[in-house]
Amino acid sequence: MAGKVVIFGVGLIGGSFALALKAAGAAGTIVGVGRSPQAMARALELGIVDAVAASVQDAMRGADLVLIATPVAQTQAILASLLPYLEPRTVVTDAGSTKSDVVAAARAALGERVGQFVPGHPIAGRESNGPDAAIPDLYIGKKAVLTPLPENEPADVERVASAWRACGAVIHQLSPQEHDKVFAAVSHLPHLLAYALVDDIANKPHAGLLFQYAASGFRDFTRIAGSSPEMWRDISLANRDALLGELDAYLAQLTGLRAALAAADGARLERVYANAQRARRQWSDAIEAAEAPPQDTAE
C-alpha cells in the first residue's frame, strides 16, 4: 500500500488509476495536480482524488508514488518542476504512450536522480476524456508495460508494478525502443488512420449525407478518433520515426490493393482479405483464451 499517491493529470488515465487504487485499498491519500482548475475541482467532486495540491511543493511533500498522466510533451516540464521537492524515497512513473522520448526527457530533467523514475504505459483507454471518463475497472485484465532504466532499483520497479497490479493490470516489460516500435504498428498507426478517415469524410461537401448512413462498421473502425487530439498529436510526433516507417509500409499495402482493384484482380483482393481474416481470428482467439477464467480441475 502506498501512503500518499500524487497524480499529475486526473483525466481518463490518471483518474482511473486513482479510482482503481481506492477500490483496492492500495493508497492512503491521493492528491491531484493539474493545469485546469475546473478539471481538478471536478475530480475532487467525483471523489477521484482526496485533495488538490495548491503547489507542486505541497503535492510532493511525503509522496510515496507519483504518476504523470498527461500528454507526453509535458513530461519534461513536469519532472523539472518536481525535482526540487523530490524526496529520496519517492518513486515517479508515467503513463505515456511513447517511451524513448520520455526516457530522454527524464534524463534531461532529473539528471543523476533519474533512477527514481520508472517509465510505464498502461495499455487501456476509452474514446472519452476528462475526470468524468474515469472508471475504476479500466485496467482490469489489461497490460501495463514497464520499460525500466539501468539506474532503477528493483524495489522501485516493483513498487510501480505493484500499483498497477492493484489496479488489475498484468505487468509486461520491454525496452523503450522495443516499446515504441511495437506500438507504432498496433496503436499509433491505427489512431492516425482513424483520424485521417473521419477528417476526410468531414471535409467532403456531402459529409452530412455520408455520416447519416455510416453504421456499425464505420463506428467500430473510427471509435479511437474520439480520443484526445492533443494527446495523439504529442504521441505521433514523439514516435515520428517509427510511425513513419509503419505508415510507409501501410501506404505500400494500399498501393498494392489499389492496383488489384484497378485491374479487377479479385483473387489478389481475396488473398489479402483471407489472410487478414485468419490473422484477426487467431489474435482474437488468443485474447479470449488469455482472458478466460481458469478451469476448476478439482475432483
C-alpha positions in Angstrom: 0.0 0.0 0.0 1.3 3.5 -0.9 0.6 6.1 1.8 0.5 9.1 -0.5 0.0 9.0 -4.2 0.3 12.1 -6.4 -1.2 12.2 -9.8 -0.4 14.8 -12.4 -3.4 14.8 -14.7 -6.6 13.3 -13.3 -8.5 12.6 -16.6 -9.3 9.2 -18.0 -5.9 7.5 -17.3 -4.9 9.2 -14.1 -8.4 9.3 -12.8 -9.0 5.6 -13.4 -5.6 4.8 -11.8 -6.8 6.7 -8.7 -10.2 5.1 -8.6 -8.7 1.6 -9.0 -6.2 2.2 -6.2 -9.1 3.4 -4.0 -11.2 0.4 -4.8 -8.3 -2.0 -4.0 -7.4 -0.1 -0.8 -3.9 0.3 -2.1 -3.5 4.0 -1.4 -3.8 6.2 1.7 -4.2 9.6 0.3 -4.5 10.6 -3.4 -3.5 14.1 -4.3 -4.3 15.6 -7.7 -2.2 18.2 -9.7 -3.4 19.7 -12.9 -3.4 22.8 -15.1 -7.2 23.1 -15.2 -8.9 24.3 -12.0 -12.2 23.2 -13.4 -11.0 19.7 -14.1 -9.3 19.4 -10.7 -12.5 20.6 -8.9 -14.5 18.0 -10.8 -12.0 15.3 -9.8 -12.4 16.3 -6.2 -16.2 16.4 -6.5 -16.3 12.9 -8.0 -14.1 11.5 -5.3 -11.3 10.6 -7.7 -8.8 12.5 -5.5 -8.8 13.3 -1.8 -7.2 16.7 -2.2 -6.0 19.1 -4.9 -2.5 20.4 -4.3 -2.0 24.2 -4.2 1.5 23.8 -5.5 4.0 21.1 -6.7 5.9 21.6 -3.4 2.8 20.7 -1.4 1.9 17.8 -3.6 5.4 16.2 -3.4 5.7 16.5 0.4 5.7 13.0 1.8 4.8 11.4 -1.6 5.4 7.7 -2.0 4.4 7.3 -5.6 3.9 9.9 -8.4 2.1 9.2 -11.7 2.4 11.6 -14.6 -0.7 11.0 -16.7 -0.5 14.0 -19.1 0.3 14.3 -22.8 3.9 13.2 -23.3 5.1 16.6 -24.4 4.5 17.9 -20.9 6.7 15.2 -19.2 10.0 17.0 -19.1 8.5 20.2 -17.7 6.6 18.3 -15.0 9.7 16.4 -14.0 11.7 19.6 -13.8 9.1 21.2 -11.7 9.0 18.4 -9.1 12.8 17.8 -9.0 13.5 20.4 -6.2 10.9 18.6 -4.0 11.7 15.0 -4.9 12.3 13.1 -1.7 14.8 10.2 -1.7 12.0 7.6 -1.1 9.6 8.9 -3.7 9.2 6.9 -6.9 7.9 8.6 -10.1 6.4 6.9 -13.1 4.3 7.9 -16.1 1.6 6.6 -18.3 2.8 7.9 -21.7 2.2 6.0 -24.9 5.8 6.6 -26.1 8.9 5.7 -24.1 12.1 6.7 -25.8 11.3 10.4 -25.7 10.0 10.1 -22.2 13.3 8.5 -21.1 15.2 11.3 -22.8 13.0 13.9 -21.1 13.6 12.2 -17.7 17.3 12.1 -18.1 17.4 15.8 -19.1 15.1 16.9 -16.2 16.3 14.6 -13.4 19.9 14.1 -14.2 21.6 11.9 -11.5 18.1 11.4 -9.8 16.8 9.6 -12.9 16.9 6.3 -11.1 13.8 7.4 -9.2 11.8 7.4 -12.4 10.3 4.2 -13.7 8.8 4.6 -17.2 5.4 2.9 -17.8 2.5 2.6 -20.1 -0.9 1.1 -19.3 -2.5 -0.4 -22.4 -6.0 0.7 -21.9 -8.2 3.6 -22.8 -11.6 4.9 -24.0 -12.6 7.5 -26.5 -13.8 9.9 -23.8 -11.6 12.3 -21.9 -11.5 14.2 -18.6 -12.3 13.2 -15.0 -15.9 12.2 -15.9 -14.4 9.5 -18.2 -12.5 7.8 -15.3 -13.7 4.4 -14.2 -12.3 2.0 -11.5 -12.2 -1.1 -13.7 -10.4 0.4 -16.7 -7.2 -1.6 -16.1 -8.6 -5.0 -15.1 -7.0 -7.7 -17.2 -5.2 -5.1 -19.3 -1.4 -5.0 -19.9 0.8 -2.4 -18.2 4.2 -2.2 -19.9 7.2 -1.1 -17.8 10.4 -0.1 -19.5 12.8 0.1 -16.6 16.1 2.0 -16.7 19.5 0.6 -15.8 19.5 3.1 -12.9 16.3 1.9 -11.4 16.4 -0.1 -8.1 14.5 -3.4 -8.4 12.4 -2.4 -5.4 11.3 0.8 -7.1 10.3 -1.1 -10.2 8.3 -3.5 -8.1 6.6 -0.6 -6.3 5.3 0.7 -9.7 4.4 -2.8 -10.8 2.5 -3.5 -7.5 0.4 -0.3 -8.0 -0.6 -1.4 -11.5 -1.3 -4.9 -10.2 -3.6 -3.4 -7.6 -5.5 -1.8 -10.5 -6.0 -5.3 -12.0 -3.3 -4.9 -14.7 -0.9 -7.6 -16.0 2.7 -6.5 -15.9 5.0 -6.8 -19.0 8.4 -5.4 -19.6 10.1 -4.1 -22.8 12.9 -1.8 -23.6 11.9 1.8 -24.6 13.0 1.1 -28.2 11.0 -2.2 -28.4 8.0 -0.5 -26.9 8.0 2.3 -29.4 8.4 0.0 -32.4 5.6 -2.3 -31.3 3.1 0.5 -30.5 3.8 2.4 -33.7 2.4 -0.6 -35.5 -0.5 -1.7 -33.3 -1.7 1.6 -31.7 -0.2 4.8 -33.2 -0.8 3.9 -36.8 -4.4 2.8 -36.2 -5.1 6.1 -34.5 -3.6 8.1 -37.3 -5.7 6.2 -39.9 -8.9 6.6 -37.9 -8.4 10.4 -37.5 -7.5 10.6 -41.2 -10.6 8.8 -42.4 -13.0 10.8 -40.3 -11.3 14.1 -41.2 -11.5 13.1 -44.9 -15.2 12.4 -44.7 -15.9 15.5 -42.6 -14.3 17.7 -45.3 -16.4 16.4 -48.1 -19.2 18.7 -49.4 -21.8 15.9 -48.7 -20.4 15.0 -45.3 -23.8 15.2 -43.7 -25.2 12.6 -46.0 -22.2 10.3 -45.5 -22.4 10.4 -41.7 -26.2 9.9 -41.9 -25.6 6.4 -43.4 -22.5 5.5 -41.5 -23.3 2.4 -39.4 -21.6 0.0 -37.0 -18.6 -0.8 -39.3 -17.7 2.9 -39.5 -18.3 3.4 -35.8 -16.1 0.5 -34.8 -13.3 1.4 -37.2 -13.3 5.1 -36.2 -14.0 4.8 -32.4 -10.5 5.8 -31.5 -10.8 9.1 -33.5 -12.8 10.3 -30.5 -9.6 10.3 -28.3 -7.8 13.5 -27.2 -6.3 15.3 -30.2 -3.7 17.0 -28.0 -2.5 13.6 -26.6 -2.3 11.9 -30.0 -0.6 14.9 -31.6 2.1 14.5 -29.0 2.3 10.8 -29.4 2.6 11.0 -33.2 5.4 13.5 -33.1 7.2 11.8 -30.2 7.3 8.4 -32.1 7.6 10.0 -35.5 10.4 7.8 -36.9 8.8 4.5 -36.0 5.4 5.8 -37.1 6.7 7.0 -40.5 8.1 3.5 -41.1 4.8 1.9 -40.3 2.9 4.4 -42.4 5.2 3.8 -45.4 4.6 0.1 -45.2 0.9 0.7 -45.0 1.0 3.0 -48.0 2.7 0.2 -49.9 -0.1 -2.1 -48.9 -2.7 0.4 -50.1 -0.9 0.9 -53.4 -0.9 -2.9 -54.0 -4.6 -3.1 -53.1 -5.4 -0.1 -55.4 -3.5 -1.9 -58.3 -5.5 -5.1 -57.6 -8.8 -3.2 -57.6 -8.0 -1.2 -60.8 -7.1 -4.5 -62.5 -10.2 -6.2 -61.2 -7.9 -8.8 -59.6 -10.4 -10.4 -57.3 -8.1 -13.3 -56.5 -5.4 -10.9 -55.1 -8.0 -9.0 -53.1 -9.4 -12.2 -51.6 -5.9 -13.4 -50.7 -5.3 -10.2 -48.7 -8.8 -10.3 -47.1 -8.5 -14.0 -46.2 -5.0 -13.6 -44.7 -6.3 -10.6 -42.6 -9.4 -12.6 -41.5 -7.3 -15.5 -40.4 -4.8 -13.4 -38.5 -7.6 -11.4 -36.9 -9.3 -14.5 -35.7 -6.1 -16.0 -34.3 -5.4 -12.8 -32.4 -9.0 -12.7 -31.1 -8.9 -16.3 -30.0 -5.7 -15.8 -28.2 -7.1 -12.8 -26.4 -10.2 -14.7 -25.4 -8.1 -17.6 -24.1 -5.9 -15.3 -22.1 -8.9 -13.6 -20.5 -10.9 -16.8 -19.8 -11.2 -17.8 -16.1 -9.1 -20.8 -15.1 -10.9 -24.1 -15.2 -11.6 -25.9 -11.9 -9.7 -29.2 -12.0 -10.6 -30.3 -8.5 -12.3 -33.7 -8.4 
